[in-house]
Amino acid sequence: MRYIFLFCIVVYFSIQSCAQNKEDKKIDIEQMEKDIVQKEFGYDFHIKYDHQNCSYEILINDVPLITFHGLGERATGATINQYLLKPGKQEITIRLYPKKIEDTKSKENLDSTSFVKIQLTKSKRPMSMSEEYNLNSKGIQTKFDVLTYQTPKLEKEVPFAEFKIPFEATKNELTWEIKGWSESQTLVNNETLKKEVFDFYTNFQKTIEDQNKNAYINLLTHSIFEEASSFSWRSKSLFEGAMEDMYKQPMPKQKFLFPINEDTAELKFYGDGKVVTLVSKDPRSFGYSPLVAKAEKNNFPIAYTFYLHKPKGSNKLEIIR
């Protein structure tokens, strides 16, 4: 399932929104289409990453871009615009964990061969592939290196290592501002919050199982709006196209594989304590979302990953990424 433009599934949820009918939702979307800001140009920030002999997390401004607790090594990349809330100082965090060696077993420690390497670039937009090719063929640069970083060699075996890498994004490059988690409440790790988070996941699962499309659209709309806003040179078309696809495409029919309970999942906090998610303690899906499902006609499992916050002035958990 992939209704949005980026690497992961993100959703938006509130108790009130599930009660909205389609007519109410259409009015909200039309208002969002009026509110979304589009600029003449901006930059696409893209990160490539690869690793050796480790599991890892890469966070942008303290919210995860990628979490990997799988077997083997891989190299891939992702756009990070939606994690850059406003111009100025940004921060990448790399966290290393011991490598997985079997489906349910990991090494005890990292060692001197463990590392993650990243390369961050920026490309000016809007620009078609043919325009980019023509400019490059004339020796005109369209993609620029921001930074390249490889985690330093570990001098001794350790169970965990963390590294922070700052960089700047100017107003000319980052031509959008999105609220994200910047004004969210600081969350208190207690039994009340734990129940709210587990209830959120249970309600999301029920929405999929009941094939409640109106509620499902409400789950996704706000996140799509913010992500579209971060592609400021085409934000209007991205948002309108994504919402049109949401209404046209059928909901996924999924079979959920594992129960969600306190024995198999735990809270994990990000965003300077303003963002929370659930991660699995089950060795079969350790480190990922506990909400894992398979589609009717596809045996490849999907982990529904989302990051929750409480907006300023609200006491309800909502998805922020």
C-alpha positions in Angstrom: 0.0 0.0 0.0 1.4 3.4 -0.9 -1.0 6.3 -1.2 1.7 9.0 -0.4 4.8 10.1 -2.1 7.5 9.0 0.3 9.0 5.8 1.7 6.8 5.0 4.6 3.1 4.8 5.4 1.9 7.8 7.4 -1.6 8.5 8.7 -3.6 11.1 10.6 -6.3 10.3 13.1 -8.6 11.9 15.6 -11.7 10.6 17.3 -13.8 13.4 15.9 -12.7 12.8 12.3 -13.9 9.2 12.2 -17.5 10.6 12.7 -17.3 12.9 9.6 -19.3 11.9 6.6 -17.9 12.2 3.0 -19.6 15.6 2.4 -17.9 17.1 5.5 -14.6 15.7 4.4 -14.9 17.1 0.9 -15.3 20.6 2.4 -12.2 20.1 4.5 -10.2 19.0 1.5 -11.4 21.9 -0.5 -10.2 24.3 2.2 -6.8 22.5 2.4 -6.5 23.0 -1.4 -7.0 26.7 -0.8 -4.7 26.9 2.2 -1.7 24.9 0.7 1.2 27.2 -0.2 3.0 26.8 -3.5 6.3 28.6 -4.4 8.0 29.0 -7.7 11.0 26.9 -6.7 12.6 24.9 -3.9 15.1 22.2 -3.3 14.7 18.5 -3.1 16.9 17.2 -0.3 17.8 13.5 -0.8 19.9 11.2 1.4 21.6 8.0 0.3 22.7 5.5 2.9 24.4 2.1 3.2 25.8 0.1 6.1 27.9 -2.8 7.1 27.7 -5.2 10.0 25.0 -3.4 12.0 21.3 -2.6 12.3 20.6 1.2 12.4 18.3 4.1 12.6 18.6 7.4 10.7 16.7 10.3 12.2 16.1 13.8 10.7 15.5 16.4 13.4 15.0 13.6 15.9 12.2 11.8 13.9 13.1 8.5 12.2 13.6 8.4 8.4 14.6 4.8 8.3 14.8 1.9 10.8 16.6 -1.3 9.7 16.8 -4.4 11.8 16.9 -6.8 8.8 19.3 -9.5 7.5 22.1 -8.6 5.1 23.3 -5.3 3.8 21.6 -2.8 1.6 22.1 0.6 0.0 19.1 2.9 -0.8 17.9 6.4 -0.3 15.0 8.7 0.4 13.8 12.3 0.2 13.8 14.1 3.6 11.9 17.3 2.8 9.0 16.4 5.1 11.3 16.3 8.1 12.8 19.8 7.4 10.2 22.0 9.1 11.7 25.5 8.5 15.0 27.0 7.2 18.0 27.0 9.5 19.9 24.4 11.4 19.0 20.8 10.8 20.4 17.6 12.4 20.9 14.0 11.2 21.3 11.3 13.9 22.7 7.9 13.2 22.1 5.1 15.7 23.9 1.8 15.4 22.7 -1.5 16.9 24.1 -5.0 16.7 23.6 -6.9 13.4 20.8 -9.3 12.9 22.2 -12.8 12.1 19.0 -14.9 12.1 15.3 -14.2 11.8 15.0 -14.0 15.6 18.6 -13.4 16.7 21.1 -10.6 16.7 24.8 -10.2 17.6 25.5 -8.9 21.1 27.8 -6.1 20.0 28.9 -3.8 17.3 32.6 -4.1 16.3 35.3 -2.2 14.3 33.7 -3.2 11.0 30.3 -1.7 11.8 29.4 1.5 10.1 26.7 3.5 8.3 27.6 5.9 5.5 25.3 8.7 4.3 25.4 11.2 1.4 23.1 14.2 1.5 22.4 16.1 -1.8 20.1 18.9 -2.9 18.6 19.5 -6.3 16.9 22.6 -7.5 13.3 22.2 -8.6 11.1 22.4 -10.6 13.0 20.8 -13.4 12.1 18.0 -15.8 14.5 15.1 -16.4 15.1 16.4 -20.0 15.9 19.9 -18.7 18.2 18.4 -16.1 19.9 16.3 -18.7 20.4 19.3 -21.1 21.9 21.4 -18.4 24.2 18.7 -17.2 25.3 18.0 -20.8 26.4 21.7 -21.0 28.4 21.4 -17.7 25.8 23.2 -15.6 25.4 21.6 -12.2 21.8 20.8 -11.0 22.6 18.6 -8.0 24.8 19.7 -5.2 26.5 17.8 -2.3 25.5 18.9 1.1 27.6 16.4 3.1 29.0 13.0 3.1 29.6 11.2 6.4 30.7 7.8 7.6 30.4 6.8 11.2 33.9 6.5 12.7 35.6 3.2 13.4 34.6 1.8 16.8 37.7 1.2 18.9 36.0 -1.5 21.0 32.9 -3.7 20.9 29.8 -1.9 22.2 26.0 -2.7 22.1 25.1 0.8 20.8 26.6 3.9 19.2 25.1 7.3 18.2 26.4 10.1 16.0 24.9 13.6 15.2 25.6 15.5 12.1 24.3 19.1 11.7 23.7 21.0 8.4 22.1 24.2 7.3 19.2 24.8 4.9 18.7 28.4 3.8 15.5 30.3 3.0 16.4 30.1 -0.7 16.7 26.3 -0.5 13.9 25.5 1.9 11.1 27.5 0.6 8.4 26.1 2.9 7.5 26.1 6.6 5.4 23.3 8.1 4.4 23.0 11.7 5.2 19.3 12.2 5.9 18.6 15.8 7.5 22.0 16.5 4.6 23.2 18.7 3.4 19.8 20.0 3.1 19.0 23.7 5.8 17.3 25.6 4.5 13.8 26.3 4.5 12.2 29.7 5.5 8.5 29.7 2.8 7.1 32.0 0.0 4.5 32.0 -2.5 7.0 30.6 -0.4 7.8 27.5 0.4 4.1 27.0 -3.3 3.2 26.9 -4.0 6.1 24.4 -1.2 4.8 22.1 -2.3 1.2 22.2 -5.9 2.3 21.6 -4.8 4.3 18.6 -3.2 1.3 17.0 -6.2 -0.9 17.8 -8.5 1.7 16.2 -6.4 1.9 13.1 -6.4 -1.9 12.7 -10.2 -1.9 13.1 -10.6 0.8 10.4 -8.7 -1.5 7.9 -10.6 -4.6 8.9 -14.0 -2.9 8.7 -13.1 -1.4 5.3 -14.3 2.0 6.6 -13.1 4.1 3.7 -14.3 7.5 5.0 -12.5 7.0 8.3 -9.5 5.7 6.4 -9.3 8.8 4.3 -9.5 10.9 7.5 -6.5 8.8 8.8 -4.3 10.0 6.0 -5.4 13.5 5.0 -3.4 15.7 7.3 -0.1 13.9 6.8 -0.5 14.1 3.0 -1.2 17.8 3.4 2.1 18.4 5.3 4.2 16.2 3.0 2.8 17.9 -0.1 3.6 21.3 1.5 7.3 20.3 1.8 7.5 19.9 -2.0 6.7 23.6 -2.3 7.2 23.9 -6.1 4.4 21.4 -6.8 2.5 21.2 -3.5 -1.0 21.9 -4.9 -0.8 19.2 -7.6 0.7 16.6 -5.2 -2.0 17.2 -2.6 -4.9 17.2 -5.1 -3.6 14.1 -6.9 -3.0 12.2 -3.7 -6.5 12.9 -2.5 -8.1 12.0 -5.8 -6.3 8.7 -5.7 -7.5 8.0 -2.2 -11.1 8.3 -3.2 -10.7 6.3 -6.4 -8.5 3.4 -5.1 -10.1 0.6 -3.1 -8.9 0.2 0.5 -6.4 -2.6 1.1 -7.7 -5.8 2.5 -5.2 -6.9 5.1 -4.8 -9.8 7.5 -3.0 -8.7 10.6 -0.4 -11.2 11.8 0.4 -10.3 15.4 -1.7 -9.2 18.4 -1.0 -5.7 19.8 -0.4 -5.8 23.5 2.0 -4.7 26.2 3.8 -8.1 26.1 4.8 -7.7 22.5 5.2 -3.9 22.0 6.5 -0.8 23.9 6.5 3.0 23.6 9.5 4.8 22.0 9.9 8.5 22.1 11.3 10.9 19.5 11.1 14.6 18.5 12.6 15.8 21.8 9.9 14.0 23.7 7.0 15.3 21.6 6.6 12.3 19.4 5.8 8.7 20.3 5.4 5.4 18.5 5.0 1.7 19.2 7.9 -0.7 18.5 7.8 -4.5 18.6 9.5 -6.5 21.2 8.7 -9.8 19.4 11.9 -11.3 18.0 10.2 -11.9 14.6 9.5 -8.2 14.1 11.8 -6.6 16.6 12.4 -2.8 16.3 9.6 -2.3 13.8 5.9 -1.4 14.2 3.9 -4.2 15.8 1.1 -3.6 13.4 2.1 -6.0 10.7 -0.2 -7.3 7.9 -0.3 -9.2 4.7 -2.6 -8.3 1.7 -5.0 -10.9 0.3 -3.0 -11.3 -2.9 0.5 -10.5 -1.7 2.5 -12.5 0.8 4.9 -9.6 1.4 4.3 -8.2 5.0 3.6 -4.5 5.6 4.5 -2.8 8.9 2.2 0.2 9.4 4.6 2.7 10.9 3.4 6.0 12.3 4.6 8.7 14.7 2.1 10.3 17.1 1.9 13.7 18.8 -0.5 15.9 20.6 -0.9 19.2 18.9 -0.8 22.4 20.9 -4.2 22.9 22.6 -5.4 19.3 21.9 -5.5 16.2 24.2 -5.9 13.8 21.3 -3.1 11.8 19.7 -2.7 12.4 16.0 -0.2 11.2 13.4 2.5 13.7 12.5 4.7 11.4 10.3 
